[in-house]
Amino acid sequence: MYRTLNHKVISGALSYASPYIRSRSSSTLLSRRSSYFHHPSSSFPSSSKRSFSQSSSSSFSTSSSSSSSSSTIPPSPPPPPPPRVGRSFLRNAGRVSGFVLGAGIVGLGLAYIAQPEDERAFMSSKISRYYTFWRTLLPIVVDYKWTEYRTKDMPEDVQQQRFDALHDRYAPQILALILNLKGLYIKVGQVAAMRPDMLPKQYRDSLSILWDNVPSRSADEMRTIICRSLKIDRIEDMFLEFNEKPIGAASVGQVHEAKLLDGTEVVIKVQYPDAKMIFDLDLTTSRQFAALVRPEQLPMFDEIEKQLMMELDFEREGWALKQVYENIMPIYNEKVIIPRPIPGLATKNVLVMEKLQGGIKLVDGIMNQYKAIAEANGMTMEDAHTKR
């Protein structure tokens, strides 16, 4: 249903905006189209117009010579003015998308009114996220669709140039949108940044910042969550030191360094309190968007959903980490190091584990390993993804 609806929305946007399109790349097309409005006969090809004019002239001369009285040719009516052209296709498409999204916002507004008073703040956030997502992305999708239609008969290298220009223009906008909304979109961006089969290079380069430079939340908020989850009054009741600057942040939460009262160095993984609710909304919206532009990527969201359900339960993650530690470390302790969860300090929203000293980022280690495997098989990273 969503795919059909979104197809109709884009088709409607194109049919609405096409008479008002004006851009540098389409000025020639517009000048040709505008010339058809100058005179009714101008819709004929030039050769046809000449023959039509000549035949009309000959016929008129014959008839006038046989007539006893001369007559004059009535003047032609002035040509109608050329059609007014809008400032840009993308801006008109933005207006159309805003109008279409209005119906969705009205529906969400009614749902907001029906919510209890204490739940309206989150409902307001949902409306804002939904509108921001579509208000930003729908004009971009329409621009890509219009460029695809406009260049379908052009040489392949010209098509590639046009699309590269779109990639350069919109990749920073997509990154800004993800950093603004955070939530599931950070997880999707992290996955997409490693997938040459999913996104062009311009987008992957832009989104690679999401691997280790995701904006974090305030230390005060993290202290509150830790105290509430571990049932302590102050963080100093359990930790000798607490580094307020996180060493990492992601879509689910962020990680802080700390020291237990006995001096053990640990890291504290803290989950954002609204992570589950935001993910449910973002997952629905992301599936709608994928159905519109890349339906073949829909199965990826099923895998992301399964992964997120496990990541959101820190208590279960602590149990799994303990099982892996007890079964792997006694055998492979010289080759592998696995962090040990601290007993009694794993809850639904907080997980405390021992701190490991490492000299390389995990994502860099993974990418280096992928690159080594690809080179061993005589391929680049992009070749390896394309031939999967």
C-alpha positions as CSV (number, residue, x, y, z in Angstrom):
1,M,0.0,0.0,0.0
2,Y,2.7,2.4,1.0
3,R,4.6,1.7,-2.3
4,T,1.5,2.4,-4.3
5,L,0.7,5.6,-2.3
6,N,4.2,6.9,-2.6
7,H,4.2,6.2,-6.4
8,K,1.1,8.2,-6.8
9,V,2.5,11.0,-4.7
10,I,5.6,11.3,-6.8
11,S,3.6,11.0,-10.1
12,G,1.3,13.7,-8.9
13,A,4.2,15.9,-7.9
14,L,5.8,15.5,-11.3
15,S,2.6,16.3,-13.2
16,Y,2.0,19.3,-11.0
17,A,5.5,20.7,-11.2
18,S,6.4,19.9,-14.8
19,P,4.8,23.1,-16.4
20,Y,6.8,25.2,-13.9
21,I,10.2,23.6,-14.2
22,R,13.1,25.8,-14.9
23,S,16.8,25.0,-14.4
24,R,20.1,25.4,-16.1
25,S,20.1,21.9,-17.5
26,S,16.6,22.2,-18.9
27,S,16.7,25.7,-20.4
28,T,16.9,24.3,-23.9
29,L,14.0,22.0,-23.4
30,L,11.9,24.9,-22.0
31,S,12.8,27.2,-24.9
32,R,11.6,24.6,-27.3
33,R,8.4,24.0,-25.4
34,S,7.7,27.8,-25.1
35,S,8.0,28.3,-28.8
36,Y,4.9,26.1,-29.3
37,F,2.8,28.7,-27.6
38,H,3.6,31.6,-29.8
39,H,1.2,30.8,-32.6
40,P,-1.2,27.9,-33.3
41,S,0.6,27.0,-36.5
42,S,4.0,26.9,-34.8
43,S,3.2,23.3,-33.6
44,F,4.0,22.1,-37.1
45,P,7.6,21.2,-38.1
46,S,9.5,24.0,-39.9
47,S,9.3,22.4,-43.3
48,S,5.5,21.9,-42.9
49,K,5.1,25.5,-41.9
50,R,6.9,26.7,-45.0
51,S,4.9,24.5,-47.4
52,F,1.7,25.5,-45.6
53,S,2.6,29.2,-45.9
54,Q,3.5,28.8,-49.6
55,S,0.3,26.9,-50.5
56,S,-1.8,29.3,-48.6
57,S,-0.1,32.2,-50.4
58,S,-0.6,30.6,-53.8
59,S,-4.2,29.8,-53.1
60,F,-4.9,33.3,-52.0
61,S,-3.3,34.8,-55.1
62,T,-5.4,32.7,-57.4
63,S,-8.6,33.5,-55.7
64,S,-7.8,37.2,-55.5
65,S,-7.0,37.4,-59.2
66,S,-10.3,35.8,-60.1
67,S,-12.2,38.1,-57.8
68,S,-13.6,41.4,-59.0
69,S,-12.8,43.2,-55.8
70,S,-9.6,43.0,-53.8
71,S,-9.6,42.1,-50.1
72,T,-7.1,42.6,-47.4
73,I,-5.7,39.9,-45.1
74,P,-6.9,40.4,-41.5
75,P,-4.0,40.8,-39.1
76,S,-3.1,37.8,-37.1
77,P,-3.9,37.9,-33.4
78,P,-1.0,38.6,-31.1
79,P,0.7,35.5,-29.7
80,P,-0.2,34.6,-26.2
81,P,2.5,35.3,-23.6
82,P,4.8,32.4,-22.8
83,P,3.9,30.3,-19.7
84,R,5.2,31.5,-16.4
85,V,8.0,29.3,-15.2
86,G,8.5,28.5,-11.5
87,R,11.8,29.3,-9.8
88,S,12.9,25.6,-9.4
89,F,11.6,22.2,-9.7
90,L,12.9,21.1,-6.3
91,R,11.2,24.1,-4.6
92,N,7.8,23.3,-6.2
93,A,8.3,19.7,-5.4
94,G,8.9,20.7,-1.8
95,R,5.6,22.6,-1.7
96,V,3.8,19.7,-3.1
97,S,5.4,17.3,-0.6
98,G,4.5,19.7,2.2
99,F,0.9,19.8,1.1
100,V,0.7,16.0,0.8
101,L,2.3,15.5,4.1
102,G,-0.2,17.8,5.7
103,A,-2.8,15.0,5.6
104,G,-0.4,12.8,7.5
105,I,0.3,15.5,10.1
106,V,-3.4,16.1,10.6
107,G,-3.9,12.4,11.3
108,L,-1.0,12.4,13.8
109,G,-2.4,15.6,15.3
110,L,-5.7,13.9,16.0
111,A,-3.9,11.0,17.6
112,Y,-2.0,13.6,19.7
113,I,-5.3,15.1,21.0
114,A,-6.5,11.6,21.9
115,Q,-3.3,10.8,24.0
116,P,-3.2,11.3,27.8
117,E,-1.6,14.5,29.0
118,D,1.6,12.7,30.2
119,E,2.2,11.0,26.8
120,R,1.6,14.1,24.6
121,A,5.3,15.2,24.7
122,F,6.4,12.0,23.1
123,M,3.6,12.1,20.6
124,S,4.7,15.6,19.6
125,S,8.2,14.3,19.1
126,K,6.9,11.6,16.8
127,I,5.0,14.1,14.7
128,S,8.1,16.3,14.4
129,R,10.3,13.3,13.4
130,Y,7.9,12.0,10.8
131,Y,7.4,15.4,9.2
132,T,11.2,16.3,9.3
133,F,12.0,13.0,7.6
134,W,9.6,13.3,4.7
135,R,9.8,17.0,4.3
136,T,13.6,16.6,3.7
137,L,13.7,13.4,1.7
138,L,10.6,13.5,-0.5
139,P,11.9,16.5,-2.6
140,I,15.2,14.7,-3.0
141,V,13.5,11.6,-4.3
142,V,11.4,13.6,-6.7
143,D,14.6,15.3,-8.0
144,Y,16.3,11.9,-8.6
145,K,13.1,10.6,-10.4
146,W,12.9,13.7,-12.5
147,T,16.6,13.5,-13.5
148,E,16.2,9.8,-14.3
149,Y,13.2,10.7,-16.6
150,R,15.0,13.7,-18.2
151,T,18.2,11.8,-19.0
152,K,16.8,8.4,-20.0
153,D,17.7,8.9,-23.7
154,M,21.1,10.6,-23.0
155,P,24.4,8.8,-23.3
156,E,25.5,6.8,-20.2
157,D,28.4,9.1,-19.4
158,V,26.1,12.1,-19.4
159,Q,23.6,10.3,-17.1
160,Q,26.4,9.5,-14.7
161,Q,27.6,13.1,-14.6
162,R,24.0,14.3,-13.8
163,F,23.6,11.7,-11.0
164,D,27.1,12.4,-9.6
165,A,26.1,16.0,-9.3
166,L,22.9,15.0,-7.3
167,H,25.0,12.7,-5.1
168,D,27.4,15.6,-4.3
169,R,24.6,17.9,-3.6
170,Y,22.5,15.6,-1.3
171,A,25.0,13.5,0.6
172,P,25.7,16.3,3.1
173,Q,22.0,16.9,3.5
174,I,21.3,13.2,4.3
175,L,24.1,13.3,6.9
176,A,22.7,16.4,8.5
177,L,19.2,14.8,8.7
178,I,20.6,11.6,10.3
179,L,22.6,13.7,12.9
180,N,19.5,15.7,13.6
181,L,17.1,12.7,14.1
182,K,19.6,10.2,15.4
183,G,17.9,7.0,16.6
184,L,17.6,4.2,14.1
185,Y,18.8,6.4,11.3
186,I,22.3,6.3,12.8
187,K,22.3,2.5,12.7
188,V,21.1,2.5,9.1
189,G,23.7,5.1,8.1
190,Q,26.4,3.0,9.8
191,V,25.4,-0.1,7.8
192,A,25.0,1.8,4.5
193,A,28.4,3.5,4.8
194,M,30.0,0.0,4.5
195,R,27.9,-1.2,1.6
196,P,29.1,-0.2,-1.9
197,D,26.2,-2.2,-3.3
198,M,23.7,0.0,-1.4
199,L,24.9,3.6,-1.8
200,P,27.2,5.6,-4.1
201,K,30.6,6.6,-2.9
202,Q,29.6,10.2,-2.2
203,Y,27.1,9.0,0.4
204,R,29.4,6.4,1.9
205,D,32.2,8.9,2.4
206,S,29.7,11.4,4.0
207,L,28.1,8.8,6.3
208,S,31.4,7.2,7.4
209,I,31.5,9.9,10.2
210,L,28.7,7.9,11.9
211,W,31.2,5.1,12.7
212,D,32.8,6.9,15.6
213,N,31.6,10.5,15.7
214,V,28.0,10.3,16.7
215,P,26.8,13.2,18.9
216,S,26.3,12.2,22.5
217,R,23.9,13.2,25.2
218,S,24.7,15.1,28.4
219,A,26.6,13.6,31.3
220,D,23.9,14.6,33.7
221,E,21.3,12.6,31.9
222,M,23.6,9.6,31.9
223,R,24.2,9.9,35.7
224,T,20.5,9.9,36.3
225,I,20.0,6.8,34.2
226,I,22.9,5.0,35.9
227,C,21.7,5.8,39.4
228,R,18.1,4.8,38.7
229,S,19.1,1.6,37.0
230,L,21.6,0.5,39.6
231,K,19.4,1.8,42.5
232,I,22.0,4.1,44.0
233,D,21.5,7.7,45.2
234,R,24.7,9.1,43.8
235,I,27.1,7.7,41.2
236,E,29.9,8.1,43.8
237,D,28.2,5.4,45.9
238,M,29.4,2.8,43.4
239,F,32.2,4.4,41.3
240,L,35.4,5.9,42.5
241,E,35.8,7.8,39.2
242,F,33.4,8.6,36.4
243,N,34.5,10.2,33.1
244,E,31.8,12.5,32.0
245,K,33.1,12.6,28.4
246,P,31.9,9.5,26.6
247,I,34.4,7.4,24.7
248,G,31.8,6.4,22.2
249,A,28.2,7.0,21.2
250,A,25.8,5.1,18.9
251,S,22.1,4.8,18.0
252,V,21.2,2.9,21.2
253,G,23.3,4.8,23.8
254,Q,26.8,5.8,24.8
255,V,29.8,4.5,26.8
256,H,31.7,6.1,29.7
257,E,34.9,5.1,31.4
258,A,34.8,4.7,35.2
259,K,36.5,3.0,38.2
260,L,34.8,0.8,40.8
261,L,35.4,1.5,44.5
262,D,38.1,-1.3,44.5
263,G,40.0,0.5,41.7
264,T,38.9,-1.9,38.8
265,E,38.8,0.0,35.5
266,V,35.4,-0.5,33.8
267,V,33.3,1.0,31.0
268,I,29.6,1.7,31.5
269,K,27.2,1.2,28.6
270,V,24.1,3.4,29.0
271,Q,21.0,3.0,27.0
272,Y,18.9,6.1,26.0
273,P,15.5,6.0,27.8
274,D,13.5,6.7,24.6
275,A,15.5,4.3,22.3
276,K,12.8,1.6,22.0
277,M,9.9,4.0,21.3
278,I,11.9,6.0,18.7
279,F,13.2,2.9,17.0
280,D,9.7,1.6,16.5
281,L,8.6,4.8,14.7
282,D,11.9,5.1,12.7
283,L,11.7,1.5,11.6
284,T,8.2,2.0,10.2
285,T,9.2,5.3,8.4
286,S,12.4,3.7,7.0
287,R,10.5,0.8,5.6
288,Q,8.2,3.2,3.8
289,F,11.1,5.1,2.4
290,A,12.9,1.9,1.2
291,A,9.7,0.7,-0.4
292,L,9.6,3.9,-2.4
293,V,13.2,4.2,-3.6
294,R,15.0,0.8,-3.0
295,P,12.5,-2.0,-2.4
296,E,15.2,-4.6,-2.9
297,Q,16.7,-3.4,0.4
298,L,13.6,-4.1,2.5
299,P,14.9,-7.4,3.9
300,M,17.8,-5.5,5.4
301,F,15.4,-3.8,7.8
302,D,14.2,-7.2,9.0
303,E,17.7,-8.0,10.0
304,I,18.2,-4.6,11.6
305,E,15.0,-5.1,13.7
306,K,16.2,-8.5,15.0
307,Q,19.6,-7.0,15.9
308,L,18.0,-4.0,17.6
309,M,15.7,-6.2,19.7
310,M,18.8,-7.9,21.1
311,E,20.8,-4.7,21.5
312,L,18.1,-3.0,23.5
313,D,18.2,-5.7,26.3
314,F,21.4,-5.0,28.1
315,E,20.6,-7.6,30.8
316,R,20.5,-10.3,28.1
317,E,23.6,-8.9,26.5
318,G,25.4,-9.2,29.8
319,W,24.3,-12.8,30.1
320,A,25.5,-13.6,26.5
321,L,28.8,-11.9,27.1
322,K,29.4,-14.0,30.3
323,Q,28.7,-17.2,28.3
324,V,31.1,-16.2,25.5
325,Y,33.8,-15.2,28.1
326,E,33.5,-18.5,30.0
327,N,33.6,-20.7,26.9
328,I,36.2,-18.9,24.7
329,M,38.8,-17.4,27.1
330,P,40.0,-20.7,28.7
331,I,40.9,-22.0,25.2
332,Y,41.9,-19.0,23.1
333,N,43.1,-16.6,25.8
334,E,46.4,-16.0,24.0
335,K,44.7,-15.0,20.8
336,V,41.4,-13.4,21.9
337,I,40.4,-10.9,24.6
338,I,36.8,-10.7,25.6
339,P,35.6,-8.1,28.2
340,R,34.2,-9.6,31.4
341,P,30.8,-8.3,32.6
342,I,30.9,-7.2,36.2
343,P,28.6,-9.4,38.3
344,G,25.4,-7.7,39.5
345,L,25.9,-4.6,37.4
346,A,23.8,-5.5,34.4
347,T,20.3,-4.2,34.1
348,K,17.9,-3.5,31.2
349,N,19.4,-0.1,30.5
350,V,23.0,-0.2,32.0
351,L,25.8,-2.7,31.5
352,V,29.2,-2.5,33.3
353,M,32.1,-4.5,32.0
354,E,35.9,-4.5,32.4
355,K,37.8,-2.1,30.3
356,L,40.1,-3.4,27.6
357,Q,43.2,-1.6,26.3
358,G,43.2,-1.5,22.5
359,G,45.3,0.3,19.9
360,I,42.9,0.3,17.0
361,K,39.2,1.1,16.5
362,L,37.0,-1.8,16.0
363,V,35.6,-0.5,12.7
364,D,39.1,0.1,11.4
365,G,40.1,-3.4,12.3
366,I,37.0,-4.8,10.5
367,M,37.6,-2.7,7.4
368,N,41.3,-3.7,7.3
369,Q,40.4,-7.3,7.5
370,Y,37.8,-7.0,4.7
371,K,40.4,-5.2,2.6
372,A,43.0,-7.9,3.1
373,I,40.5,-10.6,2.1
374,A,39.5,-8.7,-1.0
375,E,43.1,-8.1,-2.1
376,A,44.0,-11.8,-1.5
377,N,41.3,-12.6,-4.1
378,G,42.5,-10.0,-6.5
379,M,39.6,-7.6,-5.9
380,T,38.9,-4.2,-4.4
381,M,36.3,-3.7,-1.6
382,E,33.8,-2.5,-4.1
383,D,34.4,-5.5,-6.4
384,A,33.9,-7.8,-3.5
385,H,30.5,-6.3,-2.6
386,T,29.4,-6.2,-6.2
387,K,30.1,-9.9,-6.8
388,R,28.5,-11.1,-3.7
